[in-house]
Every structure is written in structure tokens, then in C-alpha cells.
Amino acid sequence: MYAVIFRARAGEQDERYGEMVTQMRDLAFERYGCRDFIAVTEGDTEIAISYWDDEESIRRWKNDPEHSLGQQLGRDGWYRGYRVQVVEIRREYSFGEDA
């Protein structure tokens, strides 16, 4: 399993931003097989982690035309900057209720 970690500094996020986030999340699940998606915001920092079965699904998601538009809109103003990391999950531990 793989995870994509998206960490960003917020810029000007308008109503369209919220709509795009929902659209992109739905697209990731419905078209590209995203297994889970978690996002949190603290101050002007946003962190989103998505989980995937394989790197090819991540590549296809990254290159999707609708996602490319969302990325461009992010660079044009929704974000002051961002970093994306793709990592392989080699081990997993848990306790109690699944968090």
C-alpha cells in the first residue's frame, strides 16, 4: 500500500475551492481506487493523506485532466505553496478502535 502526503500553505480559498476539493476527492475514490482520504487544517497549514494500492493508480490520478485543473487553480492562488510525498507503507500497527 502507498500513501500520498499533501502538505500546503493556504492562500485565498474561495467557495470554488471547497467545491473542487469535494469533486477531486470523489474522483479519486470513484475513478482511481483511492482507499482512504484524510485531511486536516491547522492555521494556514493543510495536510491531506490519501491511501492507494499501487503507484500506477497514483500516477493516473495525478495526470487526470480534472485533477490537473485543480492543481493549476491551487498554484494560481488557493495555495502559497505545497509539497507532495509518495511513500510506501512497509509496516502498520494499530490499537483499539481504528483511527
DSSP file (Angstrom, degrees, kcal/mol; ACC not computed):
  #  RESIDUE AA STRUCTURE BP1 BP2  ACC     N-H-->O    O-->H-N    N-H-->O    O-->H-N    TCO  KAPPA ALPHA  PHI   PSI    X-CA   Y-CA   Z-CA
    1    1 A M              0   0    0      0, 0.0    88,-2.7     0, 0.0     2,-0.3   0.000 360.0 360.0 360.0 151.4    0.0    0.0    0.0
    2    2 A Y  E     -AB  52  88A   0     50,-3.1    50,-2.9    86,-0.2     2,-0.4  -0.873 360.0-152.4-125.5 156.8    1.1    3.6   -0.7
    3    3 A A  E     -AB  51  87A   0     84,-2.7    84,-2.9    -2,-0.3     2,-0.6  -0.986   5.5-150.8-129.1 143.3    0.2    7.0    0.8
    4    4 A V  E     -AB  50  86A   0     46,-2.5    46,-2.2    -2,-0.4     2,-0.6  -0.969  13.8-160.8-110.7 120.8    0.3   10.4   -0.8
    5    5 A I  E     -AB  49  85A   0     80,-3.2    80,-2.4    -2,-0.6     2,-0.5  -0.910   6.3-171.6-105.9 118.6    1.0   13.1    1.7
    6    6 A F  E     +AB  48  84A   0     42,-3.2    42,-2.8    -2,-0.6     2,-0.5  -0.951   4.9 179.5-112.9 119.2    0.0   16.6    0.6
    7    7 A R  E     +AB  47  83A   0     76,-2.7    76,-2.6    -2,-0.5     2,-0.3  -0.985  11.3 170.2-123.7 126.7    1.1   19.5    2.8
    8    8 A A  E     -AB  46  82A   0     38,-2.7    38,-2.5    -2,-0.5     2,-0.5  -0.932  36.0-131.6-138.3 156.4    0.2   23.1    1.8
    9    9 A R  E     -AB  45  81A   0     72,-2.6    71,-3.0    -2,-0.3    72,-1.0  -0.952  42.5-120.1-103.1 122.6    0.2   26.7    3.0
   10   10 A A  E     + B   0  79A   0     34,-3.1    69,-0.3    -2,-0.5    68,-0.1  -0.294  33.7 175.6 -68.0 144.2   -3.2   28.2    2.3
   11   11 A G        -     0   0    0     67,-3.4     2,-0.9    63,-0.1    67,-0.2   0.058  62.0 -26.0-110.6-132.8   -3.7   31.2    0.1
   12   12 A E        -     0   0    0     65,-2.0     2,-0.7    67,-0.1    67,-0.1  -0.779  65.2-172.9 -88.7 105.7   -7.0   32.7   -0.9
   13   13 A Q        +     0   0    0     -2,-0.9     2,-0.1    65,-0.1    65,-0.0  -0.886   8.5 178.4-107.0 111.6   -9.6   29.8   -0.7
   14   14 A D    >>  -     0   0    0     -2,-0.7     4,-1.1     1,-0.0     3,-0.6  -0.210  49.0 -79.5 -99.3-171.2  -13.0   30.8   -2.0
   15   15 A E  H 3> S+     0   0    0      1,-0.2     4,-1.6     2,-0.2     5,-0.1   0.859 128.0  59.0 -60.6 -36.7  -16.3   28.9   -2.4
   16   16 A R  H 3> S+     0   0    0      1,-0.2     4,-2.6     2,-0.2    -1,-0.2   0.844  97.6  61.6 -63.2 -32.4  -15.0   27.3   -5.6
   17   17 A Y  H <> S+     0   0    0     -3,-0.6     4,-2.6     1,-0.2    -1,-0.2   0.948 103.7  47.7 -58.1 -50.0  -12.1   25.8   -3.6
   18   18 A G  H  X S+     0   0    0     -4,-1.1     4,-1.9     1,-0.2    -1,-0.2   0.882 112.4  49.6 -59.6 -40.0  -14.5   23.8   -1.4
   19   19 A E  H  X S+     0   0    0     -4,-1.6     4,-2.3     1,-0.2    -1,-0.2   0.904 111.2  49.2 -64.8 -41.9  -16.4   22.5   -4.4
   20   20 A M  H  X S+     0   0    0     -4,-2.6     4,-3.0     2,-0.2     5,-0.3   0.890 107.5  54.5 -66.5 -40.1  -13.2   21.5   -6.1
   21   21 A V  H  X S+     0   0    0     -4,-2.6     4,-2.4     2,-0.2    -1,-0.2   0.938 111.0  45.4 -58.5 -47.1  -12.0   19.6   -3.0
   22   22 A T  H  X S+     0   0    0     -4,-1.9     4,-2.4     1,-0.2    -2,-0.2   0.920 114.1  49.0 -62.7 -44.2  -15.2   17.6   -2.9
   23   23 A Q  H  X S+     0   0    0     -4,-2.3     4,-2.2     1,-0.2    -2,-0.2   0.905 112.8  47.1 -62.6 -43.2  -15.0   16.9   -6.6
   24   24 A M  H  X S+     0   0    0     -4,-3.0     4,-2.3     2,-0.2    -1,-0.2   0.887 111.5  50.7 -68.9 -39.3  -11.4   15.8   -6.5
   25   25 A R  H  X S+     0   0    0     -4,-2.4     4,-1.9    -5,-0.3    -2,-0.2   0.942 111.9  47.3 -63.0 -47.0  -12.0   13.6   -3.5
   26   26 A D  H  X S+     0   0    0     -4,-2.4     4,-3.0     1,-0.2     5,-0.3   0.903 111.6  51.5 -60.0 -42.3  -14.9   11.9   -5.2
   27   27 A L  H  X>S+     0   0    0     -4,-2.2     4,-2.5     1,-0.2     5,-0.9   0.903 107.0  53.3 -62.2 -42.3  -12.9   11.5   -8.4
   28   28 A A  H  X5S+     0   0    0     -4,-2.3     6,-2.2     1,-0.2     4,-0.7   0.908 116.2  38.9 -60.4 -43.0  -10.0    9.8   -6.5
   29   29 A F  H  X5S+     0   0    0     -4,-1.9     4,-0.8     4,-0.2    -2,-0.2   0.942 122.3  39.7 -72.1 -48.7  -12.4    7.3   -5.0
   30   30 A E  H  <5S+     0   0    0     -4,-3.0    -3,-0.2    -5,-0.2    -2,-0.2   0.859 129.1  23.0 -76.0 -37.4  -14.6    6.6   -8.0
   31   31 A R  H  <5S+     0   0    0     -4,-2.5    -3,-0.2    -5,-0.3    -1,-0.1   0.749 130.0  33.2-103.0 -26.9  -12.2    6.6  -10.9
   32   32 A Y  H  <<S-     0   0    0     -5,-0.9    -3,-0.2    -4,-0.7    -2,-0.1   0.395  98.7-113.5-120.3   3.8   -8.8    5.8   -9.4
   33   33 A G     <  -     0   0    0     -4,-0.8    20,-0.3     1,-0.2    -4,-0.2   0.767  40.7-178.8  76.3  25.8   -9.4    3.4   -6.4
   34   34 A C        -     0   0    0     -6,-2.2    18,-0.2     1,-0.1    -1,-0.2  -0.382  13.7-158.1 -56.6 134.7   -8.3    5.6   -3.6
   35   35 A R        -     0   0    0     16,-3.3     2,-0.3     1,-0.3    17,-0.2   0.822  65.9  -8.6 -89.3 -34.6   -8.7    3.5   -0.4
   36   36 A D  E     -C   51   0A   0     15,-0.8    15,-2.5     2,-0.0     2,-0.3  -0.979  55.8-161.0-160.1 157.1   -9.0    6.3    2.2
   37   37 A F  E     +C   50   0A   0     -2,-0.3     2,-0.4    13,-0.2    13,-0.2  -0.951   9.6 178.3-150.3 123.5   -8.5   10.1    2.4
   38   38 A I  E     -C   49   0A   0     11,-2.7    11,-3.2    -2,-0.3     2,-0.4  -0.993   3.3-179.2-129.9 132.9   -8.0   12.2    5.5
   39   39 A A  E     +C   48   0A   0     -2,-0.4     2,-0.3     9,-0.3     9,-0.2  -0.995   2.1 177.4-134.5 140.6   -7.5   16.0    5.6
   40   40 A V  E     -C   47   0A   0      7,-2.7     7,-2.8    -2,-0.4     2,-0.4  -0.978  12.0-155.2-137.6 152.0   -6.8   18.3    8.5
   41   41 A T  E     +C   46   0A   0     -2,-0.3     2,-0.4     5,-0.2     5,-0.2  -0.994  11.2 176.8-129.4 134.9   -6.2   22.1    8.7
   42   42 A E  E >   -C   45   0A   0      3,-2.7     3,-2.2    -2,-0.4     2,-0.3  -0.949  68.1 -44.3-136.4 115.2   -4.4   23.9   11.5
   43   43 A G  T 3  S-     0   0    0     -2,-0.4     0, 0.0     1,-0.3     0, 0.0  -0.484 124.4 -23.6  62.8-126.7   -3.9   27.6   11.0
   44   44 A D  T 3  S+     0   0    0     -2,-0.3   -34,-3.1    -3,-0.1     2,-0.5   0.243 118.2  99.6-100.2  13.8   -2.8   28.1    7.4
   45   45 A T  E <   -AC   9  42A   0     -3,-2.2    -3,-2.7   -36,-0.2     2,-0.4  -0.874  50.3-171.0-104.6 129.4   -1.4   24.6    7.1
   46   46 A E  E     -AC   8  41A   0    -38,-2.5   -38,-2.7    -2,-0.5     2,-0.4  -0.962   1.2-173.2-116.3 134.4   -3.4   21.9    5.4
   47   47 A I  E     +AC   7  40A   0     -7,-2.8    -7,-2.7    -2,-0.4     2,-0.4  -0.995   3.9 179.4-127.6 127.3   -2.3   18.2    5.4
   48   48 A A  E     -AC   6  39A   0    -42,-2.8   -42,-3.2    -2,-0.4     2,-0.5  -0.991   6.2-168.7-126.6 135.7   -4.1   15.6    3.4
   49   49 A I  E     -AC   5  38A   0    -11,-3.2   -11,-2.7    -2,-0.4     2,-0.4  -0.989   5.1-175.0-125.2 125.5   -3.2   11.9    3.3
   50   50 A S  E     -AC   4  37A   0    -46,-2.2   -46,-2.5    -2,-0.5     2,-0.4  -0.907  14.5-141.2-118.6 150.7   -4.6    9.5    0.8
   51   51 A Y  E     +AC   3  36A   0    -15,-2.5   -16,-3.3    -2,-0.4   -15,-0.8  -0.912  21.1 177.9-118.0 138.2   -4.1    5.8    0.6
   52   52 A W  E     -A    2   0A   0    -50,-2.9   -50,-3.1    -2,-0.4   -18,-0.1  -0.936  34.5-133.2-139.4 154.3   -3.6    3.7   -2.6
   53   53 A D  S    S+     0   0    0    -20,-0.3     2,-0.3    -2,-0.3    -1,-0.1   0.820  87.1   4.9 -76.7 -32.4   -3.0    0.1   -3.6
   54   54 A D     >  -     0   0    0      1,-0.1     4,-1.2   -52,-0.1     3,-0.2  -0.974  66.6-113.4-153.2 161.8   -0.3    0.9   -6.2
   55   55 A E  H  > S+     0   0    0     -2,-0.3     4,-2.6     1,-0.2     5,-0.2   0.817 110.0  63.5 -67.9 -32.2    1.8    3.7   -7.7
   56   56 A E  H  > S+     0   0    0      1,-0.2     4,-2.6     2,-0.2    -1,-0.2   0.903 101.4  50.9 -61.8 -41.0    0.2    3.4  -11.1
   57   57 A S  H  > S+     0   0    0     -3,-0.2     4,-2.3     1,-0.2    -1,-0.2   0.893 110.3  50.4 -61.6 -39.6   -3.2    4.5   -9.6
   58   58 A I  H  X S+     0   0    0     -4,-1.2     4,-2.7     2,-0.2    -2,-0.2   0.925 110.6  48.9 -64.3 -44.9   -1.4    7.5   -8.0
   59   59 A R  H  X S+     0   0    0     -4,-2.6     4,-2.1     2,-0.2    -2,-0.2   0.926 111.6  48.7 -60.5 -45.9    0.2    8.4  -11.4
   60   60 A R  H  X S+     0   0    0     -4,-2.6     4,-0.6     1,-0.2    -1,-0.2   0.913 112.5  49.1 -61.8 -42.2   -3.1    8.1  -13.2
   61   61 A W  H >< S+     0   0    0     -4,-2.3     3,-1.1     1,-0.2    -2,-0.2   0.931 109.9  51.0 -60.7 -47.5   -4.8   10.3  -10.5
   62   62 A K  H 3< S+     0   0    0     -4,-2.7    -1,-0.2     1,-0.2    -2,-0.2   0.870 114.4  44.2 -59.0 -37.9   -2.0   12.9  -10.7
   63   63 A N  H 3< S+     0   0    0     -4,-2.1    -1,-0.2    -5,-0.2    -2,-0.2   0.422  80.4 125.0 -92.2   1.1   -2.4   13.1  -14.5
   64   64 A D    <X  -     0   0    0     -3,-1.1     4,-2.8    -4,-0.6     5,-0.2  -0.387  65.9-129.4 -59.7 135.3   -6.2   13.2  -14.7
   65   65 A P  H  > S+     0   0    0      0, 0.0     4,-1.8     0, 0.0    -1,-0.1   0.867 107.7  48.9 -58.0 -39.2   -7.3   16.3  -16.6
   66   66 A E  H  > S+     0   0    0      2,-0.2     4,-2.0     1,-0.2     5,-0.1   0.903 113.1  47.3 -67.0 -39.9   -9.8   17.4  -13.9
   67   67 A H  H  > S+     0   0    0      2,-0.2     4,-2.6     1,-0.2    -1,-0.2   0.887 107.9  56.2 -67.3 -38.3   -7.1   17.0  -11.2
   68   68 A S  H  X S+     0   0    0     -4,-2.8     4,-2.2     2,-0.2    -1,-0.2   0.893 106.6  50.6 -59.7 -39.8   -4.6   18.9  -13.4
   69   69 A L  H  X S+     0   0    0     -4,-1.8     4,-2.6     2,-0.2    -1,-0.2   0.931 110.0  49.6 -63.0 -45.5   -7.1   21.8  -13.5
   70   70 A G  H  X S+     0   0    0     -4,-2.0     4,-2.1     1,-0.2    -2,-0.2   0.890 109.7  51.7 -59.8 -40.0   -7.4   21.7   -9.7
   71   71 A Q  H  X S+     0   0    0     -4,-2.6     4,-2.2     2,-0.2    -1,-0.2   0.917 110.2  48.7 -62.7 -43.4   -3.6   21.7   -9.4
   72   72 A Q  H  X S+     0   0    0     -4,-2.2     4,-2.2     1,-0.2    -2,-0.2   0.918 110.2  50.2 -64.4 -43.5   -3.3   24.7  -11.6
   73   73 A L  H  X>S+     0   0    0     -4,-2.6     5,-1.5     1,-0.2     4,-0.6   0.874 109.1  53.9 -62.0 -36.2   -6.0   26.6   -9.6
   74   74 A G  I ><>S+     0   0    0     -4,-2.1     5,-2.5    -5,-0.2     3,-0.9   0.926 110.8  44.6 -61.6 -45.2   -4.1   25.7   -6.5
   75   75 A R  I 3<5S+     0   0    0     -4,-2.2    -2,-0.2     1,-0.2    -1,-0.2   0.822 107.9  60.4 -67.9 -30.9   -0.9   27.2   -7.9
   76   76 A D  I 3<5S-     0   0    0     -4,-2.2    -1,-0.2    -5,-0.2    -2,-0.2   0.606 137.1 -48.6 -76.0 -10.9   -2.8   30.3   -9.1
   77   77 A G  I <<5S+     0   0    0     -3,-0.9   -65,-2.0    -4,-0.6    -3,-0.2   0.327 114.1  88.1 169.9 -27.5   -4.0   31.3   -5.7
   78   78 A W  I   <S+     0   0    0     -5,-1.5   -67,-3.4   -67,-0.2     2,-0.4   0.829 100.3  35.3 -66.1 -28.7   -5.6   28.7   -3.4
   79   79 A Y  E   < -B   10   0A   0     -5,-2.5   -69,-0.2   -69,-0.3     3,-0.1  -0.963  57.9-157.2-126.7 142.6   -2.1   27.7   -2.1
   80   80 A R  E    S-     0   0A   0    -71,-3.0     2,-0.3     1,-0.4   -70,-0.1   0.707  85.8 -28.4 -81.5 -23.1    1.0   29.8   -1.4
   81   81 A G  E     -B    9   0A   0    -72,-1.0   -72,-2.6    -3,-0.1    -1,-0.4  -0.920  63.0-165.9 179.5 159.6    3.0   26.6   -1.7
   82   82 A Y  E     -B    8   0A   0     -2,-0.3     2,-0.4   -74,-0.2   -74,-0.2  -0.987  10.2-149.1-155.2 163.5    2.7   22.9   -1.3
   83   83 A R  E     -B    7   0A   0    -76,-2.6   -76,-2.7    -2,-0.3     2,-0.4  -0.996   9.9-160.5-135.0 139.1    4.7   19.6   -1.1
   84   84 A V  E     -B    6   0A   0     -2,-0.4     2,-0.4   -78,-0.2   -78,-0.2  -0.984   7.4-174.5-122.2 131.2    3.7   16.2   -2.2
   85   85 A Q  E     -B    5   0A   0    -80,-2.4   -80,-3.2    -2,-0.4     2,-0.6  -0.989  10.8-158.4-124.9 133.8    5.3   13.0   -0.9
   86   86 A V  E     +B    4   0A   0     -2,-0.4     2,-0.3   -82,-0.2   -82,-0.2  -0.958  22.9 177.6-110.1 121.8    4.5    9.5   -2.2
   87   87 A V  E     -B    3   0A   0    -84,-2.9   -84,-2.7    -2,-0.6     2,-0.5  -0.919  28.4-128.8-127.9 149.9    5.5    6.8    0.3
   88   88 A E  E     -B    2   0A   0     -2,-0.3     2,-0.8   -86,-0.2   -86,-0.2  -0.845  22.7-134.1 -95.4 130.8    5.3    3.1    0.5
   89   89 A I        +     0   0    0    -88,-2.7     3,-0.1    -2,-0.5    -2,-0.0  -0.760  29.8 171.9 -85.7 113.6    3.8    1.7    3.7
   90   90 A R        +     0   0    0     -2,-0.8     2,-0.3     1,-0.3    -1,-0.2   0.673  64.7  13.6 -97.1 -20.5    6.0   -1.1    4.8
   91   91 A R        -     0   0    0      2,-0.0     2,-0.4     0, 0.0    -1,-0.3  -0.990  61.8-165.2-154.6 149.4    4.5   -1.8    8.2
   92   92 A E        -     0   0    0     -2,-0.3     2,-0.3    -3,-0.1    -3,-0.0  -0.999   4.3-176.0-143.1 139.2    1.4   -0.8   10.0
   93   93 A Y        +     0   0    0     -2,-0.4     2,-0.3     2,-0.0    -2,-0.0  -0.920   6.8 177.3-128.3 155.1    0.4   -1.1   13.7
   94   94 A S        -     0   0    0     -2,-0.3     2,-0.3     4,-0.1     4,-0.1  -0.980  13.3-160.9-152.2 165.6   -2.9   -0.3   15.4
   95   95 A F        -     0   0    0     -2,-0.3     4,-0.1     2,-0.3    -2,-0.0  -0.986  57.3 -29.9-146.8 138.6   -4.6   -0.4   18.8
   96   96 A G  S    S+     0   0    0     -2,-0.3     2,-0.1     2,-0.1     3,-0.1  -0.157 116.4  17.3  59.9-142.8   -8.2   -0.3   19.8
   97   97 A E  S    S-     0   0    0      1,-0.1     2,-0.3     2,-0.1    -2,-0.3  -0.382  93.4-103.0 -64.3 137.6  -10.7    1.5   17.6
   98   98 A D              0   0    0      1,-0.2    -1,-0.1    -4,-0.1    -2,-0.1  -0.461 360.0 360.0 -65.2 122.8   -9.3    2.1   14.1
   99   99 A A              0   0    0     -2,-0.3    -1,-0.2    -4,-0.1    -2,-0.1   0.429 360.0 360.0 -92.4 360.0   -8.3    5.7   13.9
